[in-house]
Amino acid sequence: MKAGQNSDELLVRRFNEGDTTALKKIYDMYFTHLYYFAYRITQHAAEAEDIAVVTLEILLRRNTDFVTMNNIKAFLFITVRNKCLKYLDAVKRHRQSEQELSTLSDEKDDYVLAQMVRSEFLMEVYREIECLPPVRKNVFKLFYIDGLDSQAIARKLKMTPAAVYNNKLKALKQLRNVLIDKKLLPFIAGLFCIRKLFTD
């Protein structure tokens, strides 16, 4: 890696060059988030998957057009948003007049924006979880994502319940500090809110 060049810059450069590994990495990096984003808007799993796949295929065909990871991210979410709105318009056109669609437009845009913000936030949270030390990461995922209790985690990881508890607290504190430093989490409203992010 060249001096001053971070991992995102290197990945984008390789992506621009058509490197197969970079293409696959960016596809895998964004597919789940785009699917989740599209599903929250359309409430239709098959359509959400199609939208995510088609959007990523467009990105891969235009791999030379993007300078930064933020360019890629913006393109992906805007494209998915537009495709979801087009799908919703097509569905509603069967049931509603032009006037009713116009009335719904502002509310729909607000909802889409809220889901985009949520998806962006979750993407950053998952990225930071992967940066936790291995034991803390495993404990955090098992507790907050898989929903296991401390006793079950202790058995699964062959740890004492006290060690599970300590690693859970350290992981949460580390994650919270990083998110606050990045101004992604203006406040922490207790453990319940963190768990709710993963279970809604």
C-alpha positions as CSV (number, residue, x, y, z in Angstrom):
1,M,0.0,0.0,0.0
2,K,1.4,3.4,-0.9
3,A,2.1,5.9,1.9
4,G,-0.9,8.0,2.8
5,Q,-3.3,5.6,0.9
6,N,-5.9,4.0,3.1
7,S,-7.6,0.7,2.5
8,D,-10.8,2.2,0.9
9,E,-8.6,4.2,-1.5
10,L,-6.7,1.1,-2.5
11,L,-9.9,-0.9,-2.9
12,V,-11.5,1.7,-5.1
13,R,-8.3,1.9,-7.2
14,R,-8.3,-1.9,-7.7
15,F,-12.1,-1.7,-8.4
16,N,-11.4,1.0,-11.1
17,E,-8.8,-1.4,-12.7
18,G,-11.4,-4.2,-12.9
19,D,-9.6,-6.4,-10.4
20,T,-11.9,-9.4,-9.9
21,T,-11.2,-9.7,-6.1
22,A,-12.1,-6.0,-5.6
23,L,-15.3,-6.3,-7.7
24,K,-16.4,-9.3,-5.6
25,K,-15.5,-7.5,-2.4
26,I,-17.5,-4.4,-3.1
27,Y,-20.4,-6.6,-4.3
28,D,-20.4,-8.6,-1.1
29,M,-19.8,-5.5,1.0
30,Y,-23.0,-3.8,-0.1
31,F,-25.4,-6.5,-1.2
32,T,-27.0,-7.2,2.2
33,H,-27.3,-3.5,3.1
34,L,-28.9,-2.7,-0.3
35,Y,-31.3,-5.6,0.0
36,Y,-32.2,-4.6,3.5
37,F,-32.7,-1.0,2.4
38,A,-34.8,-2.0,-0.6
39,Y,-36.9,-4.4,1.5
40,R,-37.6,-1.7,4.1
41,I,-39.0,0.5,1.3
42,T,-40.9,-2.1,-0.8
43,Q,-41.8,-4.7,1.8
44,H,-41.3,-7.2,-1.0
45,A,-38.4,-9.6,-0.6
46,A,-38.1,-10.9,-4.2
47,E,-38.3,-7.3,-5.6
48,A,-35.8,-6.0,-3.0
49,E,-33.3,-8.8,-4.0
50,D,-33.8,-8.0,-7.7
51,I,-33.2,-4.3,-7.1
52,A,-30.1,-4.9,-5.1
53,V,-28.6,-7.3,-7.7
54,V,-29.5,-5.1,-10.7
55,T,-28.0,-2.0,-8.9
56,L,-24.8,-3.8,-8.1
57,E,-24.5,-5.2,-11.7
58,I,-24.8,-1.6,-13.0
59,L,-22.1,-0.5,-10.6
60,L,-19.7,-3.3,-11.7
61,R,-20.3,-2.3,-15.4
62,R,-19.4,1.3,-14.5
63,N,-16.4,0.4,-12.3
64,T,-14.2,3.2,-13.9
65,D,-16.7,6.0,-13.0
66,F,-16.1,6.3,-9.3
67,V,-13.3,8.1,-7.5
68,T,-14.1,7.4,-3.8
69,M,-15.9,4.9,-1.7
70,N,-18.4,7.7,-0.9
71,N,-19.1,8.0,-4.6
72,I,-19.8,4.3,-4.8
73,K,-22.0,4.4,-1.7
74,A,-24.0,7.4,-2.9
75,F,-24.6,5.9,-6.3
76,L,-25.8,2.6,-4.9
77,F,-28.3,4.0,-2.4
78,I,-29.6,6.7,-4.8
79,T,-30.1,4.0,-7.5
80,V,-31.8,1.6,-5.1
81,R,-34.0,4.4,-3.8
82,N,-35.1,5.4,-7.3
83,K,-35.8,1.8,-8.4
84,C,-37.8,1.3,-5.2
85,L,-39.9,4.4,-5.8
86,K,-40.5,3.3,-9.4
87,Y,-41.7,-0.1,-8.2
88,L,-44.0,1.5,-5.6
89,D,-45.4,3.9,-8.2
90,A,-46.1,1.0,-10.5
91,V,-47.9,-0.9,-7.8
92,K,-49.9,2.0,-6.6
93,R,-50.8,3.0,-10.2
94,H,-53.2,0.1,-10.2
95,R,-55.1,1.4,-7.3
96,Q,-54.7,5.1,-7.0
97,S,-55.2,8.2,-9.1
98,E,-52.4,10.7,-10.0
99,Q,-53.7,13.0,-7.3
100,E,-53.4,10.4,-4.6
101,L,-49.8,9.5,-5.7
102,S,-48.9,13.2,-5.5
103,T,-50.3,13.4,-2.0
104,L,-48.2,10.3,-0.9
105,S,-45.0,11.7,-2.5
106,D,-43.7,13.7,0.4
107,E,-44.4,11.1,3.0
108,K,-42.8,8.4,0.9
109,D,-39.6,10.5,0.4
110,D,-39.4,11.1,4.2
111,Y,-39.7,7.3,4.8
112,V,-37.1,6.5,2.2
113,L,-34.7,9.1,3.7
114,A,-35.2,7.6,7.2
115,Q,-34.5,4.1,5.9
116,M,-31.4,5.3,4.1
117,V,-30.1,6.9,7.3
118,R,-30.8,3.7,9.2
119,S,-29.1,1.5,6.6
120,E,-26.0,3.8,6.6
121,F,-25.8,3.8,10.4
122,L,-26.2,0.0,10.5
123,M,-23.5,-0.4,7.9
124,E,-21.1,1.6,10.0
125,V,-22.1,-0.3,13.2
126,Y,-21.4,-3.7,11.5
127,R,-18.1,-2.4,10.2
128,E,-17.0,-1.4,13.6
129,I,-18.1,-4.7,15.2
130,E,-15.8,-6.5,12.8
131,C,-12.9,-4.4,14.1
132,L,-13.4,-5.5,17.7
133,P,-10.9,-8.0,19.2
134,P,-12.0,-11.6,18.4
135,V,-13.4,-12.5,21.8
136,R,-15.3,-9.3,22.3
137,K,-16.6,-9.5,18.7
138,N,-17.9,-13.1,19.2
139,V,-19.5,-12.2,22.6
140,F,-21.1,-9.0,21.2
141,K,-22.6,-10.8,18.1
142,L,-23.9,-13.7,20.2
143,F,-25.5,-11.5,22.7
144,Y,-26.8,-8.5,20.6
145,I,-27.4,-10.1,17.2
146,D,-28.1,-13.8,18.0
147,G,-29.9,-13.0,21.2
148,L,-28.2,-15.6,23.4
149,D,-28.0,-15.0,27.2
150,S,-24.7,-14.9,29.1
151,Q,-25.0,-18.5,30.3
152,A,-25.5,-19.8,26.7
153,I,-22.6,-17.8,25.4
154,A,-20.4,-19.0,28.2
155,R,-21.1,-22.6,27.3
156,K,-20.7,-22.0,23.6
157,L,-17.4,-20.1,23.9
158,K,-16.2,-22.2,26.9
159,M,-15.8,-19.1,29.1
160,T,-17.0,-18.2,32.6
161,P,-20.2,-16.1,32.8
162,A,-18.1,-13.3,34.4
163,A,-15.7,-13.3,31.4
164,V,-18.7,-13.1,29.1
165,Y,-20.1,-10.2,31.0
166,N,-16.7,-8.4,31.1
167,N,-16.1,-8.8,27.3
168,K,-19.7,-7.7,26.6
169,L,-19.2,-4.5,28.5
170,K,-15.8,-3.8,27.0
171,A,-17.1,-4.5,23.5
172,L,-20.1,-2.2,24.0
173,K,-17.9,0.6,25.5
174,Q,-15.4,0.3,22.6
175,L,-18.1,0.4,20.0
176,R,-19.9,3.3,21.7
177,N,-16.7,5.3,21.9
178,V,-15.9,4.8,18.3
179,L,-19.4,5.7,17.2
180,I,-19.4,8.8,19.4
181,D,-16.0,9.8,18.0
182,K,-17.4,9.5,14.5
183,K,-20.5,11.5,15.5
184,L,-22.6,8.5,14.4
185,L,-24.2,8.1,17.8
186,P,-25.2,11.4,19.4
187,F,-26.4,9.6,22.5
188,I,-26.7,6.1,24.0
189,A,-30.1,5.2,25.3
190,G,-29.1,2.0,27.1
191,L,-28.5,-1.5,26.0
192,F,-32.1,-2.0,24.8
193,C,-31.7,0.6,22.1
194,I,-28.5,-1.1,20.8
195,R,-30.2,-4.5,20.7
196,K,-33.3,-2.9,19.0
197,L,-31.1,-1.8,16.1
198,F,-30.4,-5.4,15.2
199,T,-33.9,-6.8,15.8
200,D,-36.3,-4.4,14.2
